[in-house]
Amino acid sequence: MAVRSTSRSGDEGAVPSASIRYADGSVRTVPFSQVRLADFAESVPWRQFRSVRGQRHYSGTYMAATTGGPIVHESRLELARLLLADFDPVVRDIYGQPCRLTAQIGARVRRHVPDFLLISRSGTARVVNVKPADRLGDPKVSAALAWPGELAERRGWKYEVWSGADPVVLANVRFLAGYRRPGVVPERDVRAAWRSVRDGDLLAVAERRLADGRPAHEARPALMALLWSGQLVTDLSRSLSGDSVLRRCA
């Protein structure tokens, strides 16, 4: 494996660094203060993993609508954060396990692989670590999460430790994610739904109008696709139902 590095191995950790792995097998290591978002183009997740019988963690890949490609996750909680990132219209790019951070903390050299790097449409970056809430009180876990946050914020990036969200919101987004991929609902049906729906419609009313004599549920996929894309919005803190109020946003 080729290694591209801007720092000497004997100085590892003296200058906080980020190591990024690429599809050709090479690794680029740069001082974290100099890392650019463009450095992540064509990168691959830092760790490779396989699902094996009896493993404690739920690992896999999620096919994101935002990127059009697979994003790795190592737990159901990470998958939940991925769903919300994919649903967020502000997010432009998502990288799973984007790099390995190395820094000297006190007398020890520490290494850490963040769970996600989210890049917004405005070009801002957010480093995300996912941890169950019941583990955040562990001093070792707290310390392990603290120094990557300090690095990110010093670089001018945002930092987030995520432990979950409103379960109703998650359930709604998980349901809508079934309509995220282009072609799942024919584009002509989505266009027809957009022309038909009126601002302030109840979902049940919009379905009946769009169905035009067919069973109302046949019109539902196109409306769900519009909700996923953000062209329509509704209050996702309440379970989706026929009483959900639809608002036009585009």
Buried (B, 14 or more C-beta within 10 A) or exposed (E): EEEEEEBEEEEBBEBBBBBBBBEEEEBBBBEBEEBEBEBBEEBBBBEEEEEEEEEEEEBBBBEBBBBEEEBBBBBEBBBBBBBBBBBBEEBBBBBBBBBBBBBBBEEEEBEBBBBBBBBBEEEBBBBBBBBEEEEEEEEEBEEBBEBBBEBBEEBEBBBBBBBEEEEBBBEBBBBBBEBBBEEEBEEEBBEBBBEBBEEEBBBBBBBBBBBEEEEBEEBBBBBBBBBBBEBBBBEBEEEBEEEBBBEBEE
